[in-house]
Structure formats: structure tokens, C-alpha cells
Amino acid sequence: MKRRRPRGKIVRSCPYCRSSRLIFEGALILGQLYRCLDCGYVGPLVLEEEVPDSGTPPS
Ligand SMILES: [Zn+2]
């Protein structure tokens, strides 16, 4: 298994409403559980986006 090098920070957002107001709900056997504070979604699936820490967005 390859692990991506952490170059920025990972921002997690809700797959339904794209909100980034997710809280960590707990750990499951297969992964983690998150809750969205905006739409109430609870589940292990969240969108993860890597954003560079030091400004300069691409193009
Ligand atoms: Zn949501």
C-alpha cells in the first residue's frame, strides 16, 4: 500500500452538502465515522481534499 506524502492539509467535507463542518464521531472496524453538522449525514464516507498549506493555489 502506498501512502501519499502529506504536503498540505487534508480537508474533509460532506459528500451530500459539501459542508466542511464534519465532526469525528468514532472509530469503526473498517474505518472512521463522521457526522455532518449541517445536513446530519453520519457515515464513514467523506470527501477528502488536499490543500496546500502555504498559499499559492495552482493556476
Ligand atoms: Zn452535510
N, CA, C, O and the ligand as a Tripos MOL2 file, in Angstrom:
@<TRIPOS>MOLECULE
protein
  237   235    60     0     0
PROTEIN
NO_CHARGES

@<TRIPOS>ATOM
      1 N           0.8250   -1.1990    0.0000 N.3       1 MET1
      2 CA          0.0000    0.0000    0.0000 C.3       1 MET1
      3 C           0.8560    1.2430    0.0000 C.2       1 MET1
      4 O           1.8210    1.3650    0.7540 O.2       1 MET1
      5 N           0.4750    2.1660   -0.8690 N.am      2 LYS2
      6 CA          1.2510    3.4020   -0.9270 C.3       2 LYS2
      7 C           0.5650    4.4980   -0.1400 C.2       2 LYS2
      8 O          -0.6600    4.6190   -0.1270 O.2       2 LYS2
      9 N           1.3630    5.2600    0.4890 N.am      3 ARG3
     10 CA          0.8220    6.3510    1.2830 C.3       3 ARG3
     11 C           1.2470    7.6750    0.6670 C.2       3 ARG3
     12 O           2.4190    7.8890    0.3590 O.2       3 ARG3
     13 N           0.2910    8.5400    0.4970 N.am      4 ARG4
     14 CA          0.6490    9.8310   -0.0900 C.3       4 ARG4
     15 C           1.4520   10.6810    0.8740 C.2       4 ARG4
     16 O           1.2070   10.7080    2.0800 O.2       4 ARG4
     17 N           2.3970   11.3550    0.3100 N.am      5 ARG5
     18 CA          3.1590   12.2510    1.1650 C.3       5 ARG5
     19 C           2.3080   13.4460    1.5640 C.2       5 ARG5
     20 O           1.6940   14.0910    0.7140 O.2       5 ARG5
     21 N           2.2720   13.7320    2.8210 N.am      6 PRO6
     22 CA          1.5000   14.8820    3.2550 C.3       6 PRO6
     23 C           2.1880   16.1930    2.8950 C.2       6 PRO6
     24 O           3.2050   16.5600    3.4820 O.2       6 PRO6
     25 N           1.6190   16.8840    1.9270 N.am      7 ARG7
     26 CA          2.2340   18.1430    1.5150 C.3       7 ARG7
     27 C           1.4280   19.3260    2.0070 C.2       7 ARG7
     28 O           1.9610   20.4190    2.2010 O.2       7 ARG7
     29 N           0.1720   19.1050    2.2030 N.am      8 GLY8
     30 CA         -0.6660   20.1790    2.7060 C.3       8 GLY8
     31 C          -1.4870   19.6400    3.8460 C.2       8 GLY8
     32 O          -1.0280   18.7870    4.6050 O.2       8 GLY8
     33 N          -2.6960   20.1340    3.9700 N.am      9 LYS9
     34 CA         -3.5480   19.5310    4.9730 C.3       9 LYS9
     35 C          -4.7730   18.9530    4.2940 C.2       9 LYS9
     36 O          -5.2070   19.4220    3.2420 O.2       9 LYS9
     37 N          -5.3130   17.9340    4.9140 N.am     10 ILE10
     38 CA         -6.4860   17.2740    4.3670 C.3      10 ILE10
     39 C          -7.7380   17.9510    4.9030 C.2      10 ILE10
     40 O          -7.9520   18.0590    6.1110 O.2      10 ILE10
     41 N          -8.5560   18.4020    3.9590 N.am     11 VAL11
     42 CA         -9.8250   18.9870    4.3500 C.3      11 VAL11
     43 C         -10.9300   18.0020    4.0350 C.2      11 VAL11
     44 O         -11.0590   17.5490    2.8980 O.2      11 VAL11
     45 N         -11.7130   17.6740    5.0160 N.am     12 ARG12
     46 CA        -12.7990   16.7270    4.8070 C.3      12 ARG12
     47 C         -14.1170   17.4720    4.6540 C.2      12 ARG12
     48 O         -14.4060   18.4230    5.3810 O.2      12 ARG12
     49 N         -14.9020   17.0190    3.6970 N.am     13 SER13
     50 CA        -16.1930   17.6580    3.5210 C.3      13 SER13
     51 C         -17.2830   16.6190    3.2780 C.2      13 SER13
     52 O         -17.0160   15.4950    2.8550 O.2      13 SER13
     53 N         -18.4980   17.0210    3.5520 N.am     14 CYS14
     54 CA        -19.6500   16.1400    3.4470 C.3      14 CYS14
     55 C         -19.9320   15.7710    1.9910 C.2      14 CYS14
     56 O         -19.9270   16.6520    1.1320 O.2      14 CYS14
     57 N         -20.1770   14.4910    1.6890 N.am     15 PRO15
     58 CA        -20.4680   14.0730    0.3130 C.3      15 PRO15
     59 C         -21.8320   14.5490   -0.1680 C.2      15 PRO15
     60 O         -22.0930   14.5440   -1.3710 O.2      15 PRO15
     61 N         -22.6940   14.9530    0.7330 N.am     16 TYR16
     62 CA        -24.0240   15.3900    0.3390 C.3      16 TYR16
     63 C         -24.1110   16.8970    0.1790 C.2      16 TYR16
     64 O         -24.5490   17.3830   -0.8640 O.2      16 TYR16
     65 N         -23.7080   17.6330    1.1810 N.am     17 CYS17
     66 CA        -23.9130   19.0850    1.1290 C.3      17 CYS17
     67 C         -22.5970   19.8430    0.9950 C.2      17 CYS17
     68 O         -22.5810   21.0740    0.9730 O.2      17 CYS17
     69 N         -21.5000   19.1060    0.9080 N.am     18 ARG18
     70 CA        -20.1830   19.7100    0.7150 C.3      18 ARG18
     71 C         -19.7470   20.6060    1.8770 C.2      18 ARG18
     72 O         -18.8230   21.4100    1.7500 O.2      18 ARG18
     73 N         -20.4140   20.4510    2.9750 N.am     19 SER19
     74 CA        -20.0250   21.2280    4.1310 C.3      19 SER19
     75 C         -18.7410   20.6690    4.7270 C.2      19 SER19
     76 O         -18.4960   19.4640    4.6860 O.2      19 SER19
     77 N         -17.9390   21.5480    5.2710 N.am     20 SER20
     78 CA        -16.7190   21.0730    5.9090 C.3      20 SER20
     79 C         -16.8790   21.0000    7.4140 C.2      20 SER20
     80 O         -15.9160   20.7870    8.1510 O.2      20 SER20
     81 N         -18.1220   21.1820    7.8580 N.am     21 ARG21
     82 CA        -18.3760   21.1150    9.2910 C.3      21 ARG21
     83 C         -18.6550   19.6780    9.6900 C.2      21 ARG21
     84 O         -19.7740   19.3190   10.0580 O.2      21 ARG21
     85 N         -17.6170   18.8700    9.6090 N.am     22 LEU22
     86 CA        -17.7360   17.4730    9.9870 C.3      22 LEU22
     87 C         -17.0590   17.2620   11.3270 C.2      22 LEU22
     88 O         -15.9990   17.8240   11.6030 O.2      22 LEU22
     89 N         -17.6820   16.4540   12.1440 N.am     23 ILE23
     90 CA        -17.0330   16.0900   13.3870 C.3      23 ILE23
     91 C         -16.7570   14.5910   13.3790 C.2      23 ILE23
     92 O         -17.4940   13.8060   12.7830 O.2      23 ILE23
     93 N         -15.7000   14.2270   14.0410 N.am     24 PHE24
     94 CA        -15.3180   12.8360   14.1420 C.3      24 PHE24
     95 C         -16.1870   12.1530   15.1740 C.2      24 PHE24
     96 O         -16.1980   12.5190   16.3490 O.2      24 PHE24
     97 N         -16.9140   11.1540   14.7090 N.am     25 GLU25
     98 CA        -17.9120   10.5420   15.5750 C.3      25 GLU25
     99 C         -17.3670    9.3250   16.3220 C.2      25 GLU25
    100 O         -17.7630    9.0550   17.4560 O.2      25 GLU25
    101 N         -16.4730    8.6080   15.6900 N.am     26 GLY26
    102 CA        -15.9350    7.4310   16.3490 C.3      26 GLY26
    103 C         -15.2390    6.5390   15.3660 C.2      26 GLY26
    104 O         -15.2100    6.8230   14.1680 O.2      26 GLY26
    105 N         -14.6840    5.4740   15.8570 N.am     27 ALA27
    106 CA        -13.9530    4.5570   15.0020 C.3      27 ALA27
    107 C         -14.7430    3.2800   14.7930 C.2      27 ALA27
    108 O         -15.3150    2.7160   15.7260 O.2      27 ALA27
    109 N         -14.7600    2.8380   13.5410 N.am     28 LEU28
    110 CA        -15.3600    1.5520   13.2360 C.3      28 LEU28
    111 C         -14.2500    0.5510   12.9660 C.2      28 LEU28
    112 O         -13.0670    0.8890   12.9620 O.2      28 LEU28
    113 N         -14.6600   -0.6840   12.7430 N.am     29 ILE29
    114 CA        -13.6680   -1.6930   12.4190 C.3      29 ILE29
    115 C         -12.9960   -1.3700   11.0870 C.2      29 ILE29
    116 O         -11.7860   -1.5210   10.9240 O.2      29 ILE29
    117 N         -13.8210   -0.9210   10.1430 N.am     30 LEU30
    118 CA        -13.3080   -0.6740    8.7970 C.3      30 LEU30
    119 C         -12.8530    0.7550    8.5710 C.2      30 LEU30
    120 O         -12.3280    1.0820    7.5070 O.2      30 LEU30
    121 N         -13.0480    1.5900    9.5470 N.am     31 GLY31
    122 CA        -12.6460    2.9700    9.3100 C.3      31 GLY31
    123 C         -13.1900    3.8940   10.3750 C.2      31 GLY31
    124 O         -13.2970    3.5500   11.5520 O.2      31 GLY31
    125 N         -13.5270    5.0700    9.9140 N.am     32 GLN32
    126 CA        -13.9580    6.0740   10.8490 C.3      32 GLN32
    127 C         -15.3620    6.5520   10.5290 C.2      32 GLN32
    128 O         -15.8700    6.3550    9.4250 O.2      32 GLN32
    129 N         -15.9580    7.1620   11.4840 N.am     33 LEU33
    130 CA        -17.3280    7.6110   11.3230 C.3      33 LEU33
    131 C         -17.3780    9.1240   11.5420 C.2      33 LEU33
    132 O         -16.8690    9.6510   12.5310 O.2      33 LEU33
    133 N         -18.0070    9.7940   10.5910 N.am     34 TYR34
    134 CA        -18.0950   11.2340   10.6940 C.3      34 TYR34
    135 C         -19.5500   11.6800   10.7060 C.2      34 TYR34
    136 O         -20.4330   11.0040   10.1790 O.2      34 TYR34
    137 N         -19.7700   12.8130   11.3080 N.am     35 ARG35
    138 CA        -21.1130   13.3920   11.2980 C.3      35 ARG35
    139 C         -21.0520   14.8040   10.7340 C.2      35 ARG35
    140 O         -20.1890   15.6030   11.0960 O.2      35 ARG35
    141 N         -21.9870   15.0880    9.8430 N.am     36 CYS36
    142 CA        -22.0670   16.4240    9.2740 C.3      36 CYS36
    143 C         -22.9940   17.2720   10.1370 C.2      36 CYS36
    144 O         -24.1150   16.8700   10.4470 O.2      36 CYS36
    145 N         -22.5180   18.4240   10.5100 N.am     37 LEU37
    146 CA        -23.3140   19.2810   11.3740 C.3      37 LEU37
    147 C         -24.3740   20.0480   10.6040 C.2      37 LEU37
    148 O         -25.2880   20.6200   11.1980 O.2      37 LEU37
    149 N         -24.2540   20.0610    9.2890 N.am     38 ASP38
    150 CA        -25.1880   20.8520    8.5010 C.3      38 ASP38
    151 C         -26.3810   20.0510    8.0070 C.2      38 ASP38
    152 O         -27.5140   20.5270    8.0810 O.2      38 ASP38
    153 N         -26.1460   18.8250    7.4970 N.am     39 CYS39
    154 CA        -27.2680   18.0530    6.9590 C.3      39 CYS39
    155 C         -27.5550   16.8130    7.7900 C.2      39 CYS39
    156 O         -28.5530   16.1330    7.5540 O.2      39 CYS39
    157 N         -26.7080   16.5110    8.7470 N.am     40 GLY40
    158 CA        -26.9890   15.4010    9.6330 C.3      40 GLY40
    159 C         -26.4780   14.0630    9.1330 C.2      40 GLY40
    160 O         -26.7330   13.0270    9.7470 O.2      40 GLY40
    161 N         -25.7620   14.0840    8.0270 N.am     41 TYR41
    162 CA        -25.2000   12.8450    7.4940 C.3      41 TYR41
    163 C         -24.2330   12.2120    8.4820 C.2      41 TYR41
    164 O         -23.3740   12.8860    9.0500 O.2      41 TYR41
    165 N         -24.3830   10.9240    8.6760 N.am     42 VAL42
    166 CA        -23.4440   10.1860    9.5020 C.3      42 VAL42
    167 C         -22.9450    8.9980    8.7090 C.2      42 VAL42
    168 O         -23.7490    8.2050    8.2180 O.2      42 VAL42
    169 N         -21.6440    8.8560    8.5730 N.am     43 GLY43
    170 CA        -21.1180    7.7230    7.8380 C.3      43 GLY43
    171 C         -19.6130    7.8000    7.7050 C.2      43 GLY43
    172 O         -18.9840    8.7870    8.0850 O.2      43 GLY43
    173 N         -19.0520    6.7400    7.1570 N.am     44 PRO44
    174 CA        -17.6090    6.6530    7.0220 C.3      44 PRO44
    175 C         -17.0850    7.3580    5.7820 C.2      44 PRO44
    176 O         -15.8790    7.5650    5.6420 O.2      44 PRO44
    177 N         -17.9940    7.7280    4.8790 N.am     45 LEU45
    178 CA        -17.5520    8.3110    3.6180 C.3      45 LEU45
    179 C         -17.5660    9.8270    3.6800 C.2      45 LEU45
    180 O         -18.6090   10.4480    3.8880 O.2      45 LEU45
    181 N         -16.4070   10.4030    3.4970 N.am     46 VAL46
    182 CA        -16.3420   11.8520    3.3820 C.3      46 VAL46
    183 C         -15.4250   12.2030    2.2150 C.2      46 VAL46
    184 O         -14.5700   11.4090    1.8220 O.2      46 VAL46
    185 N         -15.6090   13.3710    1.6810 N.am     47 LEU47
    186 CA        -14.7250   13.8340    0.6350 C.3      47 LEU47
    187 C         -13.4480   14.3600    1.2710 C.2      47 LEU47
    188 O         -13.4680   15.1330    2.2290 O.2      47 LEU47
    189 N         -12.3430   13.9120    0.7030 N.am     48 GLU48
    190 CA        -11.0770   14.4090    1.2320 C.3      48 GLU48
    191 C         -10.3500   15.1750    0.1470 C.2      48 GLU48
    192 O         -10.1550   14.6840   -0.9650 O.2      48 GLU48
    193 N          -9.9630   16.3600    0.4870 N.am     49 GLU49
    194 CA         -9.2560   17.1920   -0.4650 C.3      49 GLU49
    195 C          -7.9950   17.6980    0.1830 C.2      49 GLU49
    196 O          -7.9820   18.1460    1.3290 O.2      49 GLU49
    197 N          -6.9400   17.6120   -0.5910 N.am     50 GLU50
    198 CA         -5.6660   18.0400   -0.0460 C.3      50 GLU50
    199 C          -5.4040   19.4740   -0.5030 C.2      50 GLU50
    200 O          -5.3290   19.7620   -1.6980 O.2      50 GLU50
    201 N          -5.2730   20.3320    0.4450 N.am     51 VAL51
    202 CA         -4.9980   21.7100    0.1010 C.3      51 VAL51
    203 C          -3.6110   22.1030    0.6040 C.2      51 VAL51
    204 O          -3.2370   21.7750    1.7300 O.2      51 VAL51
    205 N          -2.8660   22.7950   -0.2230 N.am     52 PRO52
    206 CA         -1.5310   23.2180    0.1810 C.3      52 PRO52
    207 C          -1.5890   24.2010    1.3370 C.2      52 PRO52
    208 O          -2.4610   25.0670    1.4060 O.2      52 PRO52
    209 N          -0.6630   24.0450    2.2160 N.am     53 ASP53
    210 CA         -0.6810   24.8550    3.4270 C.3      53 ASP53
    211 C          -0.2390   26.2940    3.1880 C.2      53 ASP53
    212 O          -0.7040   27.2240    3.8460 O.2      53 ASP53
    213 N           0.6680   26.4520    2.2310 N.am     54 SER54
    214 CA          1.3000   27.7700    2.1170 C.3      54 SER54
    215 C           0.8490   28.5460    0.8880 C.2      54 SER54
    216 O           1.6560   28.8870    0.0240 O.2      54 SER54
    217 N          -0.4380   28.8190    0.8210 N.am     55 GLY55
    218 CA         -0.9610   29.6890   -0.2120 C.3      55 GLY55
    219 C          -0.6830   29.1870   -1.6250 C.2      55 GLY55
    220 O          -0.6690   27.9800   -1.8630 O.2      55 GLY55
    221 N          -0.4650   30.0930   -2.5480 N.am     56 THR56
    222 CA         -0.1990   29.8140   -3.9600 C.3      56 THR56
    223 C          -1.0460   28.6870   -4.5490 C.2      56 THR56
    224 O          -0.5560   27.5770   -4.7590 O.2      56 THR56
    225 N          -2.3150   28.9780   -4.8110 N.am     57 PRO57
    226 CA         -3.1680   27.9970   -5.4720 C.3      57 PRO57
    227 C          -2.6980   27.7580   -6.9180 C.2      57 PRO57
    228 O          -2.2000   28.6850   -7.5580 O.2      57 PRO57
    229 N          -2.8470   26.5370   -7.4370 N.am     58 PRO58
    230 CA         -2.3940   26.2260   -8.7920 C.3      58 PRO58
    231 C          -3.1690   27.0050   -9.8420 C.2      58 PRO58
    232 O          -4.4000   27.0180   -9.8220 O.2      58 PRO58
    233 N          -2.4820   27.6330  -10.7290 N.am     59 SER59
    234 CA         -3.0030   28.4920  -11.7850 C.3      59 SER59
    235 C          -3.9490   29.5400  -11.2320 C.2      59 SER59
    236 O          -4.4810   30.3520  -11.9890 O.2      59 SER59
    237 ZN        -23.7230   17.5070    5.0300 Zn       60 ZN60
@<TRIPOS>BOND
     1     1     2 1
     2     2     3 1
     3     3     4 2
     4     3     5 am
     5     5     6 1
     6     6     7 1
     7     7     8 2
     8     7     9 am
     9     9    10 1
    10    10    11 1
    11    11    12 2
    12    11    13 am
    13    13    14 1
    14    14    15 1
    15    15    16 2
    16    15    17 am
    17    17    18 1
    18    18    19 1
    19    19    20 2
    20    19    21 am
    21    21    22 1
    22    22    23 1
    23    23    24 2
    24    23    25 am
    25    25    26 1
    26    26    27 1
    27    27    28 2
    28    27    29 am
    29    29    30 1
    30    30    31 1
    31    31    32 2
    32    31    33 am
    33    33    34 1
    34    34    35 1
    35    35    36 2
    36    35    37 am
    37    37    38 1
    38    38    39 1
    39    39    40 2
    40    39    41 am
    41    41    42 1
    42    42    43 1
    43    43    44 2
    44    43    45 am
    45    45    46 1
    46    46    47 1
    47    47    48 2
    48    47    49 am
    49    49    50 1
    50    50    51 1
    51    51    52 2
    52    51    53 am
    53    53    54 1
    54    54    55 1
    55    55    56 2
    56    55    57 am
    57    57    58 1
    58    58    59 1
    59    59    60 2
    60    59    61 am
    61    61    62 1
    62    62    63 1
    63    63    64 2
    64    63    65 am
    65    65    66 1
    66    66    67 1
    67    67    68 2
    68    67    69 am
    69    69    70 1
    70    70    71 1
    71    71    72 2
    72    71    73 am
    73    73    74 1
    74    74    75 1
    75    75    76 2
    76    75    77 am
    77    77    78 1
    78    78    79 1
    79    79    80 2
    80    79    81 am
    81    81    82 1
    82    82    83 1
    83    83    84 2
    84    83    85 am
    85    85    86 1
    86    86    87 1
    87    87    88 2
    88    87    89 am
    89    89    90 1
    90    90    91 1
    91    91    92 2
    92    91    93 am
    93    93    94 1
    94    94    95 1
    95    95    96 2
    96    95    97 am
    97    97    98 1
    98    98    99 1
    99    99   100 2
   100    99   101 am
   101   101   102 1
   102   102   103 1
   103   103   104 2
   104   103   105 am
   105   105   106 1
   106   106   107 1
   107   107   108 2
   108   107   109 am
   109   109   110 1
   110   110   111 1
   111   111   112 2
   112   111   113 am
   113   113   114 1
   114   114   115 1
   115   115   116 2
   116   115   117 am
   117   117   118 1
   118   118   119 1
   119   119   120 2
   120   119   121 am
   121   121   122 1
   122   122   123 1
   123   123   124 2
   124   123   125 am
   125   125   126 1
   126   126   127 1
   127   127   128 2
   128   127   129 am
   129   129   130 1
   130   130   131 1
   131   131   132 2
   132   131   133 am
   133   133   134 1
   134   134   135 1
   135   135   136 2
   136   135   137 am
   137   137   138 1
   138   138   139 1
   139   139   140 2
   140   139   141 am
   141   141   142 1
   142   142   143 1
   143   143   144 2
   144   143   145 am
   145   145   146 1
   146   146   147 1
   147   147   148 2
   148   147   149 am
   149   149   150 1
   150   150   151 1
   151   151   152 2
   152   151   153 am
   153   153   154 1
   154   154   155 1
   155   155   156 2
   156   155   157 am
   157   157   158 1
   158   158   159 1
   159   159   160 2
   160   159   161 am
   161   161   162 1
   162   162   163 1
   163   163   164 2
   164   163   165 am
   165   165   166 1
   166   166   167 1
   167   167   168 2
   168   167   169 am
   169   169   170 1
   170   170   171 1
   171   171   172 2
   172   171   173 am
   173   173   174 1
   174   174   175 1
   175   175   176 2
   176   175   177 am
   177   177   178 1
   178   178   179 1
   179   179   180 2
   180   179   181 am
   181   181   182 1
   182   182   183 1
   183   183   184 2
   184   183   185 am
   185   185   186 1
   186   186   187 1
   187   187   188 2
   188   187   189 am
   189   189   190 1
   190   190   191 1
   191   191   192 2
   192   191   193 am
   193   193   194 1
   194   194   195 1
   195   195   196 2
   196   195   197 am
   197   197   198 1
   198   198   199 1
   199   199   200 2
   200   199   201 am
   201   201   202 1
   202   202   203 1
   203   203   204 2
   204   203   205 am
   205   205   206 1
   206   206   207 1
   207   207   208 2
   208   207   209 am
   209   209   210 1
   210   210   211 1
   211   211   212 2
   212   211   213 am
   213   213   214 1
   214   214   215 1
   215   215   216 2
   216   215   217 am
   217   217   218 1
   218   218   219 1
   219   219   220 2
   220   219   221 am
   221   221   222 1
   222   222   223 1
   223   223   224 2
   224   223   225 am
   225   225   226 1
   226   226   227 1
   227   227   228 2
   228   227   229 am
   229   229   230 1
   230   230   231 1
   231   231   232 2
   232   231   233 am
   233   233   234 1
   234   234   235 1
   235   235   236 2
@<TRIPOS>SUBSTRUCTURE
     1 MET1         2 RESIDUE 1 A MET
     2 LYS2         6 RESIDUE 1 A LYS
     3 ARG3        10 RESIDUE 1 A ARG
     4 ARG4        14 RESIDUE 1 A ARG
     5 ARG5        18 RESIDUE 1 A ARG
     6 PRO6        22 RESIDUE 1 A PRO
     7 ARG7        26 RESIDUE 1 A ARG
     8 GLY8        30 RESIDUE 1 A GLY
     9 LYS9        34 RESIDUE 1 A LYS
    10 ILE10       38 RESIDUE 1 A ILE
    11 VAL11       42 RESIDUE 1 A VAL
    12 ARG12       46 RESIDUE 1 A ARG
    13 SER13       50 RESIDUE 1 A SER
    14 CYS14       54 RESIDUE 1 A CYS
    15 PRO15       58 RESIDUE 1 A PRO
    16 TYR16       62 RESIDUE 1 A TYR
    17 CYS17       66 RESIDUE 1 A CYS
    18 ARG18       70 RESIDUE 1 A ARG
    19 SER19       74 RESIDUE 1 A SER
    20 SER20       78 RESIDUE 1 A SER
    21 ARG21       82 RESIDUE 1 A ARG
    22 LEU22       86 RESIDUE 1 A LEU
    23 ILE23       90 RESIDUE 1 A ILE
    24 PHE24       94 RESIDUE 1 A PHE
    25 GLU25       98 RESIDUE 1 A GLU
    26 GLY26      102 RESIDUE 1 A GLY
    27 ALA27      106 RESIDUE 1 A ALA
    28 LEU28      110 RESIDUE 1 A LEU
    29 ILE29      114 RESIDUE 1 A ILE
    30 LEU30      118 RESIDUE 1 A LEU
    31 GLY31      122 RESIDUE 1 A GLY
    32 GLN32      126 RESIDUE 1 A GLN
    33 LEU33      130 RESIDUE 1 A LEU
    34 TYR34      134 RESIDUE 1 A TYR
    35 ARG35      138 RESIDUE 1 A ARG
    36 CYS36      142 RESIDUE 1 A CYS
    37 LEU37      146 RESIDUE 1 A LEU
    38 ASP38      150 RESIDUE 1 A ASP
    39 CYS39      154 RESIDUE 1 A CYS
    40 GLY40      158 RESIDUE 1 A GLY
    41 TYR41      162 RESIDUE 1 A TYR
    42 VAL42      166 RESIDUE 1 A VAL
    43 GLY43      170 RESIDUE 1 A GLY
    44 PRO44      174 RESIDUE 1 A PRO
    45 LEU45      178 RESIDUE 1 A LEU
    46 VAL46      182 RESIDUE 1 A VAL
    47 LEU47      186 RESIDUE 1 A LEU
    48 GLU48      190 RESIDUE 1 A GLU
    49 GLU49      194 RESIDUE 1 A GLU
    50 GLU50      198 RESIDUE 1 A GLU
    51 VAL51      202 RESIDUE 1 A VAL
    52 PRO52      206 RESIDUE 1 A PRO
    53 ASP53      210 RESIDUE 1 A ASP
    54 SER54      214 RESIDUE 1 A SER
    55 GLY55      218 RESIDUE 1 A GLY
    56 THR56      222 RESIDUE 1 A THR
    57 PRO57      226 RESIDUE 1 A PRO
    58 PRO58      230 RESIDUE 1 A PRO
    59 SER59      234 RESIDUE 1 A SER
    60 ZN60       237 GROUP 0 **** ****
